[in-house]
Amino acid sequence: MPRENVVKGTPAEEKTSMGKAGTSVKEGVVSSLKGINEIEAEIVSLVRNTVSNTLRATGSVANEAVTITKDVVKGTIQATEEVGTGLILSTKSVAKGIVMGVSDVGGDVVAVASQTVKGAVKGAAEVGADVAMVARRTVDGVIEATKEIGGNVEEVAKVAVGGAIEAAGTIGNTAVKAVKDMLVGVVEGVKEVAGSALPKPRQVPSPARKETESPARGKKR
């Protein structure tokens, strides 16, 4: 049988071909990431409007905020169960939407942040999802929302991390370790960011102290 001749392109042609492949993949990834960002923005908007409208309808923000938060987190878990995926992707957006929705009606953002994280961690364990990753995404969501509404980011970060660890404690020691490892540095990171954003106090030079003679040695008899 005659051997087939494999025609190779020049190095320049091969390089051009690889360049086209890279560009094609880049454009596809950019398009997908834009799509993900749009989906996340839609989830934030949906959750925010649902939470704020429901709380306005009940007329009792203080009593109902935590209950509605539980309900929304539960709905998110069920939705991802039905689809079979998306919990890690959606938890940040849902958490952000909850905090912003509660803030819109003057509710207790700190309490809701804690409840959101606890609910997400427990829900993740129930459906066999990555508890630590869900915890991190949820904490990131409540912190991001708190920044946007001008809330106390440091306090929210503390209760959110505390809520995640507390919820992991009901699952087991392995979950606690995984969550702690994933969230290590979150609160300190928030402190550092807050500290760098604050204006530094001016250093006022202290006036030169005059030397004074001691009463015992300075007096003449």
Backbone bond lengths (Angstrom), bond angles and torsions (degrees), N, CA, C in turn:
res aa  C-N    CA-C-N  psi(-1)  N-CA   C-N-CA  omega(-1)  CA-C   N-CA-C  phi
1 M - - - 1.472 - - 1.532 109.45 -
2 P 1.314 115.80 138.85 1.467 117.84 179.07 1.514 110.79 -72.19
3 R 1.310 116.01 139.34 1.482 119.50 178.63 1.507 109.97 -73.71
4 E 1.350 112.27 138.73 1.460 116.52 177.80 1.520 108.83 -77.82
5 N 1.273 114.47 136.92 1.456 119.25 177.00 1.528 109.88 -85.81
6 V 1.310 115.87 119.65 1.464 120.31 177.79 1.521 107.87 -89.70
7 V 1.304 114.13 115.64 1.464 118.58 -177.96 1.511 108.93 -88.27
8 K 1.298 116.19 116.03 1.466 120.78 178.36 1.514 109.35 -97.49
9 G 1.306 114.56 142.46 1.452 118.62 175.91 1.515 109.97 -79.22
10 T 1.261 113.96 167.81 1.461 119.22 176.38 1.522 109.10 -69.14
11 P 1.339 118.28 158.20 1.473 120.22 177.49 1.519 112.74 -53.43
12 A 1.320 116.66 -35.49 1.475 120.40 -179.72 1.525 110.46 -66.74
13 E 1.369 115.66 -40.30 1.471 119.85 179.84 1.525 110.83 -66.68
14 E 1.368 115.80 -41.95 1.458 120.17 179.39 1.523 110.65 -62.80
15 K 1.316 116.52 -40.28 1.464 121.75 179.44 1.524 110.43 -63.21
16 T 1.377 114.95 -41.21 1.462 120.03 179.04 1.515 110.60 -63.33
17 S 1.363 115.20 -41.08 1.465 120.23 179.50 1.525 111.04 -61.94
18 M 1.344 116.75 -44.41 1.465 121.01 177.98 1.518 110.50 -63.25
19 G 1.319 115.85 -37.97 1.461 120.32 178.62 1.519 111.25 -61.13
20 K 1.330 116.15 -40.19 1.464 120.75 179.26 1.524 110.88 -66.14
21 A 1.348 115.03 -41.28 1.472 119.58 179.27 1.524 110.63 -62.06
22 G 1.353 115.23 -45.47 1.466 119.64 179.24 1.515 112.18 -61.61
23 T 1.331 115.21 -42.32 1.475 120.02 179.70 1.520 110.78 -63.73
24 S 1.346 115.67 -41.55 1.461 120.51 -179.61 1.531 111.33 -61.96
25 V 1.356 115.57 -44.43 1.464 120.34 178.87 1.526 110.15 -65.24
26 K 1.329 116.12 -43.22 1.466 121.11 -179.99 1.520 110.77 -57.45
27 E 1.340 115.89 -46.86 1.474 119.95 -179.02 1.523 110.96 -63.51
28 G 1.339 115.51 -39.63 1.470 119.51 178.99 1.515 112.20 -65.15
29 V 1.356 116.50 -42.92 1.464 121.28 179.33 1.525 110.69 -65.28
30 V 1.334 116.67 -44.14 1.477 120.80 177.79 1.520 110.34 -57.38
31 S 1.333 115.92 -45.49 1.466 120.72 179.82 1.525 111.25 -61.78
32 S 1.344 116.08 -42.83 1.471 120.33 179.70 1.522 111.57 -65.43
33 L 1.344 115.85 -42.98 1.469 119.68 -179.52 1.530 111.01 -64.93
34 K 1.327 115.94 -38.04 1.464 119.21 176.36 1.525 109.94 -62.69
35 G 1.337 114.35 -39.58 1.467 119.08 178.38 1.523 111.54 -63.47
36 I 1.354 116.48 -40.62 1.468 120.97 178.48 1.530 110.14 -63.68
37 N 1.334 116.06 -43.82 1.471 120.07 179.14 1.520 111.63 -60.45
38 E 1.326 115.99 -39.99 1.468 120.36 178.88 1.527 110.84 -66.24
39 I 1.330 115.91 -41.05 1.472 120.23 178.43 1.530 110.04 -62.70
40 E 1.339 116.24 -45.36 1.464 120.12 -179.76 1.531 111.13 -62.28
41 A 1.336 116.53 -41.58 1.472 120.60 178.54 1.527 110.85 -63.13
42 E 1.330 116.42 -38.21 1.474 120.99 178.56 1.530 110.78 -65.36
43 I 1.340 116.36 -41.08 1.471 120.30 179.38 1.526 110.07 -64.76
44 V 1.335 117.15 -44.37 1.478 121.07 178.24 1.519 109.77 -57.05
45 S 1.323 116.11 -48.27 1.473 121.22 -178.32 1.521 111.80 -63.31
46 L 1.335 116.55 -44.40 1.469 121.65 179.36 1.527 111.32 -59.67
47 V 1.329 115.61 -50.13 1.469 120.61 -177.47 1.529 110.62 -66.20
48 R 1.324 116.51 -44.76 1.475 120.80 -179.45 1.533 110.85 -57.71
49 N 1.327 116.03 -49.77 1.475 119.72 -178.43 1.521 111.98 -65.97
50 T 1.332 116.23 -40.21 1.468 120.05 -179.77 1.529 110.84 -63.27
51 V 1.340 115.75 -46.52 1.471 120.26 -178.26 1.523 110.82 -64.92
52 S 1.326 117.69 -48.99 1.476 120.18 -176.87 1.527 111.50 -65.99
53 N 1.341 117.07 -41.20 1.469 119.85 179.48 1.526 111.74 -66.77
54 T 1.332 116.61 -39.25 1.470 120.37 179.63 1.521 110.51 -66.32
55 L 1.328 116.93 -41.90 1.469 120.72 179.79 1.530 111.18 -66.64
56 R 1.319 117.02 -38.40 1.476 120.02 176.78 1.527 110.70 -63.50
57 A 1.335 115.22 -39.23 1.475 119.86 -178.81 1.527 111.67 -67.35
58 T 1.344 116.79 -35.36 1.471 119.28 -178.36 1.529 110.85 -74.26
59 G 1.329 116.28 -29.74 1.466 120.05 -179.78 1.510 113.68 74.61
60 S 1.343 117.25 7.56 1.463 120.31 -179.59 1.523 109.13 -136.69
61 V 1.320 114.44 80.18 1.470 119.95 -175.20 1.524 111.18 -63.17
62 A 1.326 116.77 -45.44 1.468 121.18 -175.29 1.530 111.97 -59.84
63 N 1.333 116.17 -42.85 1.467 120.11 -175.62 1.529 113.20 -81.25
64 E 1.317 116.92 -32.23 1.463 120.71 -170.10 1.525 114.79 -97.23
65 A 1.332 118.34 -16.17 1.468 120.59 -173.53 1.529 112.13 -58.30
66 V 1.329 116.74 -46.97 1.468 120.40 -178.09 1.529 110.61 -67.63
67 T 1.339 116.91 -39.46 1.474 121.16 179.39 1.523 110.93 -62.73
68 I 1.329 116.01 -44.97 1.468 120.57 -179.53 1.530 110.56 -67.03
69 T 1.328 115.77 -36.29 1.467 120.03 177.03 1.524 110.45 -59.60
70 K 1.327 116.50 -47.64 1.474 121.40 177.87 1.525 110.12 -57.03
71 D 1.329 115.41 -43.90 1.456 122.09 -177.08 1.534 111.18 -63.33
72 V 1.330 115.68 -43.59 1.467 120.58 -178.68 1.531 110.83 -66.85
73 V 1.321 116.85 -43.65 1.472 120.66 179.04 1.531 109.88 -62.30
74 K 1.319 115.72 -42.48 1.473 120.62 178.84 1.533 110.34 -61.28
75 G 1.329 116.07 -42.58 1.469 120.88 178.45 1.523 111.93 -61.85
76 T 1.335 115.57 -38.16 1.469 120.39 178.48 1.526 111.22 -64.49
77 I 1.331 115.59 -44.87 1.475 120.63 179.58 1.524 109.92 -60.01
78 Q 1.325 116.47 -44.84 1.471 121.32 -178.70 1.523 110.87 -64.57
79 A 1.333 116.21 -38.96 1.469 119.98 179.65 1.522 111.02 -62.69
80 T 1.329 116.18 -44.35 1.475 119.53 -178.99 1.533 111.26 -70.30
81 E 1.331 116.29 -29.05 1.479 119.92 175.48 1.525 110.02 -65.26
82 E 1.326 115.48 -42.75 1.468 120.06 -178.82 1.526 111.22 -65.24
83 V 1.323 116.07 -41.29 1.465 120.80 -178.73 1.527 110.83 -77.37
84 G 1.336 115.28 -31.53 1.461 120.41 -179.95 1.513 113.62 93.60
85 T 1.308 117.15 2.92 1.466 120.81 179.61 1.531 109.40 -165.50
86 G 1.343 115.51 173.78 1.473 118.83 171.24 1.511 116.20 101.72
87 L 1.343 118.32 -1.82 1.466 119.00 -176.50 1.530 111.04 -65.14
88 I 1.333 116.41 -48.00 1.466 119.93 -178.88 1.529 110.57 -63.87
89 L 1.322 116.29 -38.64 1.464 120.57 179.47 1.529 111.65 -66.07
90 S 1.332 116.44 -42.38 1.470 120.07 -171.19 1.524 114.67 -85.40
91 T 1.341 118.67 -23.55 1.470 119.12 -171.89 1.527 113.31 -61.79
92 K 1.330 117.34 -38.00 1.461 119.62 179.33 1.532 110.74 -62.24
93 S 1.321 116.00 -45.87 1.467 120.74 -178.51 1.527 111.49 -66.40
94 V 1.324 116.14 -40.11 1.471 120.45 179.14 1.523 109.99 -64.79
95 A 1.332 116.60 -45.81 1.468 121.13 179.49 1.527 110.77 -60.30
96 K 1.308 115.75 -42.95 1.469 121.14 179.48 1.527 110.36 -63.01
97 G 1.324 116.04 -44.54 1.464 120.70 -179.98 1.521 112.64 -63.57
98 I 1.339 116.82 -38.95 1.470 121.02 179.43 1.526 110.40 -62.49
99 V 1.324 116.29 -50.62 1.477 120.59 -177.97 1.526 110.90 -61.17
100 M 1.321 116.98 -42.84 1.462 120.49 -178.65 1.530 111.42 -69.05
101 G 1.325 116.30 -37.08 1.464 120.41 178.35 1.520 112.19 -65.75
102 V 1.328 116.04 -42.15 1.473 120.66 177.83 1.524 110.35 -66.72
103 S 1.330 115.88 -39.20 1.469 120.28 178.12 1.530 111.50 -63.04
104 D 1.330 116.94 -36.55 1.473 121.58 -178.76 1.524 112.48 -58.45
105 V 1.336 116.34 -29.34 1.474 119.79 -177.78 1.531 111.78 -108.73
106 G 1.341 116.17 14.32 1.468 120.15 175.44 1.507 114.98 76.42
107 G 1.340 117.37 26.49 1.466 120.48 -179.01 1.514 112.97 -82.35
108 D 1.335 115.46 176.32 1.465 122.60 -178.61 1.527 109.46 -81.37
109 V 1.321 116.02 97.58 1.462 122.08 -176.52 1.524 111.79 -64.82
110 V 1.326 116.83 -37.22 1.467 120.73 -177.07 1.531 110.94 -63.99
111 A 1.327 116.00 -48.58 1.470 120.35 179.98 1.521 111.47 -62.57
112 V 1.313 115.54 -40.44 1.465 120.69 -178.54 1.525 111.01 -69.29
113 A 1.328 116.83 -36.69 1.470 120.61 177.87 1.527 110.16 -59.93
114 S 1.322 115.84 -45.72 1.464 120.62 179.50 1.522 111.10 -61.99
115 Q 1.335 116.03 -46.15 1.459 120.87 -177.86 1.527 111.86 -64.94
116 T 1.325 116.12 -36.98 1.473 121.09 179.88 1.523 110.67 -62.37
117 V 1.326 116.11 -46.81 1.464 120.70 -178.60 1.527 110.68 -65.99
118 K 1.341 116.81 -44.31 1.470 120.11 178.70 1.527 111.00 -58.14
119 G 1.325 115.65 -47.00 1.465 120.35 -178.44 1.517 112.19 -62.81
120 A 1.335 116.65 -40.30 1.465 120.98 -178.81 1.526 111.21 -67.12
121 V 1.329 116.45 -41.86 1.473 120.68 -179.17 1.530 110.49 -65.67
122 K 1.320 116.40 -47.17 1.471 119.53 179.37 1.532 111.20 -63.51
123 G 1.330 115.39 -41.56 1.466 119.91 179.68 1.523 111.95 -64.13
124 A 1.334 116.11 -38.90 1.467 120.54 178.71 1.520 110.79 -62.50
125 A 1.339 116.04 -40.67 1.467 120.46 179.65 1.527 110.42 -64.75
126 E 1.318 116.42 -38.88 1.474 120.69 -177.51 1.529 112.17 -65.00
127 V 1.342 116.90 -33.41 1.466 118.89 -177.66 1.531 112.26 -99.95
128 G 1.352 115.99 5.15 1.464 119.99 176.72 1.514 114.69 76.91
129 A 1.344 116.97 23.64 1.470 120.52 179.11 1.528 109.87 -84.90
130 D 1.321 116.47 172.98 1.460 122.94 179.41 1.536 108.40 -73.08
131 V 1.326 116.15 100.96 1.470 122.22 -173.94 1.533 111.41 -60.07
132 A 1.334 116.04 -45.44 1.468 120.09 -177.00 1.524 111.54 -64.12
133 M 1.326 116.61 -42.10 1.466 120.40 -178.97 1.530 110.77 -68.17
134 V 1.333 116.48 -40.24 1.472 120.24 177.28 1.526 109.80 -63.62
135 A 1.340 116.30 -41.06 1.470 120.51 177.98 1.520 110.79 -58.96
136 R 1.333 116.30 -46.59 1.467 120.45 -178.13 1.528 111.70 -64.35
137 R 1.330 116.30 -43.96 1.469 120.11 180.00 1.522 111.22 -63.73
138 T 1.325 116.28 -39.63 1.464 120.23 -179.24 1.528 110.84 -68.15
139 V 1.323 116.03 -44.77 1.473 120.69 177.92 1.531 110.05 -60.41
140 D 1.333 116.44 -43.98 1.465 120.33 177.40 1.531 110.95 -58.73
141 G 1.330 115.72 -39.48 1.469 120.30 -179.41 1.516 113.24 -64.68
142 V 1.338 116.76 -45.20 1.472 119.11 -178.29 1.532 110.86 -70.24
143 I 1.344 116.69 -34.53 1.470 119.82 178.48 1.533 110.31 -67.99
144 E 1.329 115.63 -43.84 1.469 120.34 179.69 1.521 111.10 -61.19
145 A 1.322 116.08 -42.92 1.469 120.60 179.11 1.523 110.83 -64.19
146 T 1.331 116.06 -42.38 1.470 120.71 -179.08 1.524 111.16 -62.87
147 K 1.336 116.52 -38.29 1.463 120.42 176.15 1.522 110.34 -61.61
148 E 1.329 116.21 -43.76 1.463 120.87 -175.45 1.528 112.35 -68.77
149 I 1.327 117.09 -31.71 1.474 119.44 -179.36 1.529 111.82 -91.30
150 G 1.343 116.16 -2.31 1.469 120.00 178.85 1.515 113.49 76.33
151 G 1.332 117.09 30.01 1.470 121.24 179.93 1.513 112.28 -86.09
152 N 1.343 114.63 -176.41 1.468 121.19 179.99 1.535 108.80 -81.46
153 V 1.316 115.69 93.00 1.469 121.40 -173.34 1.525 111.56 -63.58
154 E 1.326 116.67 -41.07 1.468 120.19 -177.31 1.527 111.12 -63.36
155 E 1.322 116.25 -44.02 1.472 120.26 -179.76 1.523 110.86 -65.79
156 V 1.329 116.30 -43.42 1.468 120.58 179.34 1.528 110.66 -63.60
157 A 1.326 116.97 -40.78 1.467 120.58 178.52 1.525 110.76 -60.37
158 K 1.329 116.27 -42.80 1.474 120.31 -179.75 1.528 111.71 -62.55
159 V 1.337 116.80 -48.64 1.473 119.04 -177.02 1.530 110.90 -70.73
160 A 1.332 116.82 -31.91 1.461 119.58 179.59 1.530 110.82 -67.75
161 V 1.318 116.17 -46.27 1.467 120.46 178.19 1.526 110.09 -64.69
162 G 1.336 116.27 -42.89 1.466 120.83 177.74 1.514 111.69 -60.93
163 G 1.332 116.86 -41.29 1.466 121.52 178.41 1.513 112.07 -64.02
164 A 1.339 116.38 -39.42 1.469 120.75 179.56 1.529 110.90 -64.42
165 I 1.328 115.51 -44.09 1.477 119.83 -179.10 1.529 110.41 -68.21
166 E 1.330 115.73 -39.45 1.477 119.89 178.63 1.526 110.81 -62.57
167 A 1.326 116.28 -44.87 1.466 120.44 179.73 1.529 110.68 -65.60
168 A 1.337 116.54 -38.82 1.465 120.04 178.36 1.524 111.04 -63.71
169 G 1.337 116.21 -31.10 1.463 121.47 178.59 1.515 113.26 -61.42
170 T 1.331 117.13 -27.88 1.469 120.84 178.36 1.528 111.29 -78.96
171 I 1.343 116.13 -12.29 1.468 120.73 -179.18 1.526 110.71 -93.92
172 G 1.339 115.83 -44.25 1.470 119.51 179.75 1.519 111.67 154.77
173 N 1.330 115.31 167.99 1.467 121.16 -177.26 1.530 113.50 -63.20
174 T 1.314 116.06 -35.08 1.468 119.51 179.50 1.522 110.63 -63.82
175 A 1.337 114.91 -41.50 1.476 120.08 179.11 1.521 110.58 -65.18
176 V 1.329 116.69 -40.56 1.469 121.15 179.31 1.523 109.67 -60.18
177 K 1.345 116.44 -47.40 1.471 120.26 -179.13 1.530 111.11 -62.74
178 A 1.327 116.01 -43.07 1.473 120.24 -178.67 1.526 111.03 -63.20
179 V 1.337 115.88 -42.79 1.470 120.76 -179.16 1.531 110.35 -67.49
180 K 1.339 115.96 -43.96 1.476 119.40 178.91 1.528 110.82 -60.56
181 D 1.344 115.92 -44.26 1.466 120.19 -179.99 1.529 111.08 -61.88
182 M 1.338 115.85 -39.06 1.461 120.29 -178.21 1.528 111.98 -71.63
183 L 1.340 116.20 -33.19 1.465 120.09 -174.35 1.527 113.52 -98.67
184 V 1.333 116.41 2.15 1.461 118.97 -177.72 1.529 109.58 -58.85
185 G 1.316 114.64 132.79 1.468 119.36 177.37 1.512 115.38 88.15
186 V 1.346 118.49 -6.47 1.472 119.51 -177.63 1.527 110.93 -63.23
187 V 1.330 116.91 -51.30 1.474 120.61 -177.72 1.521 110.70 -65.81
188 E 1.341 116.41 -43.90 1.473 119.61 178.79 1.523 110.83 -63.00
189 G 1.330 115.47 -37.90 1.466 119.60 178.27 1.509 112.02 -62.16
190 V 1.334 116.05 -40.70 1.462 121.03 178.25 1.524 110.19 -64.46
191 K 1.338 116.33 -40.75 1.476 120.85 178.56 1.520 111.02 -60.68
192 E 1.341 115.64 -44.23 1.464 120.10 -178.47 1.518 111.09 -64.16
193 V 1.341 116.53 -42.12 1.467 120.57 179.37 1.522 110.39 -64.37
194 A 1.339 115.68 -43.56 1.460 120.01 179.54 1.526 110.73 -63.74
195 G 1.336 115.77 -41.10 1.467 120.45 179.99 1.513 112.60 -64.02
196 S 1.341 116.14 -40.05 1.465 119.34 -178.58 1.528 111.75 -72.20
197 A 1.346 116.48 -22.89 1.462 119.97 -179.65 1.524 112.19 -80.83
198 L 1.322 116.43 -20.69 1.462 120.04 -178.34 1.519 110.55 -81.18
199 P 1.354 116.26 143.74 1.462 118.07 177.73 1.517 110.75 -67.26
200 K 1.310 116.39 139.72 1.464 120.88 179.97 1.531 110.01 -75.79
201 P 1.332 118.17 137.47 1.470 120.13 178.95 1.524 110.94 -65.13
202 R 1.336 115.24 141.92 1.468 119.11 179.40 1.513 110.03 -72.01
203 Q 1.302 114.84 138.03 1.462 119.96 177.26 1.528 108.98 -87.11
204 V 1.324 116.30 110.52 1.461 120.85 179.36 1.514 108.52 -93.23
205 P 1.347 117.27 121.24 1.478 118.19 -179.03 1.513 111.03 -64.38
206 S 1.318 116.20 134.70 1.465 120.06 -178.96 1.521 109.14 -75.18
207 P 1.349 117.29 139.44 1.467 119.88 -178.95 1.520 110.94 -62.73
208 A 1.345 114.71 145.40 1.467 119.32 -179.85 1.512 109.65 -63.54
209 R 1.314 114.91 132.92 1.470 119.39 -178.12 1.520 109.66 -84.31
210 K 1.331 115.29 132.66 1.465 119.70 177.45 1.514 109.55 -79.35
211 E 1.302 113.24 138.34 1.458 117.23 177.94 1.521 108.80 -76.14
212 T 1.298 115.78 130.93 1.483 120.70 179.51 1.511 108.93 -117.43
213 E 1.303 114.20 143.29 1.461 117.86 178.37 1.501 109.72 -77.52
214 S 1.294 115.46 144.29 1.460 118.57 177.86 1.521 108.19 -70.75
215 P 1.341 117.14 145.44 1.461 121.44 -177.05 1.520 111.94 -55.97
216 A 1.329 117.19 -35.81 1.459 119.96 -174.78 1.522 111.88 -69.47
217 R 1.361 115.82 -40.11 1.453 118.71 -174.05 1.510 112.97 -95.31
218 G 1.331 119.27 -18.87 1.453 120.89 -173.00 1.514 114.58 -90.92
219 K 1.322 118.59 -14.86 1.463 120.29 -175.75 1.526 111.71 -86.14
220 K 1.351 115.29 138.33 1.465 120.47 174.17 1.507 109.71 -94.94
221 R 1.329 114.91 141.15 1.473 117.83 177.76 1.522 109.47 -91.40
